[in-house]
Amino acid sequence: QVQLVESGGGSVQPGGSLTLSCVASGFNLDESPVAWFRQAPGEVREEVSCTKSGSSTSNYAASVKGRFTISRDNAKNTLYLQMTGLKREDTAVYYCAAPPQYTRDLVCSDDRLYGRSWYDYWGQGTQVTVSS
């Protein structure tokens, strides 16, 4: 059974940093692309970043490029999102997500974020609040 458990959220002042973690179980992280999404109140869930398995391919939403870094530790089966230069508009619940096995070869590329419809497995989310 696939499970994703996020942690590391919290409250931070504008300009601050946080690192989110997502521990995966039920599958090997190095065999699947994985992604971070976020959802602010009243907004749609948007893809923030993805990373493809077995390669250096990753991609970021324009709003976070240059500030956020996605990485994985396959030995720990853990996905990370390092967030720096946080802005108020980064306030949201952050989710990690994984696609079903039959779409693993398609999801995540250098020039495209595929979006939530391509992902079946979700964590419970972790709240990030950026305010002074």
Summary of the structure (lengths in Angstrom):
residues: 132
radius of gyration: 13.6
end to end distance: 40.3
largest distance: 44.1
contacts: 400
relative contact order: 0.31
helix: 11%
strand: 45%
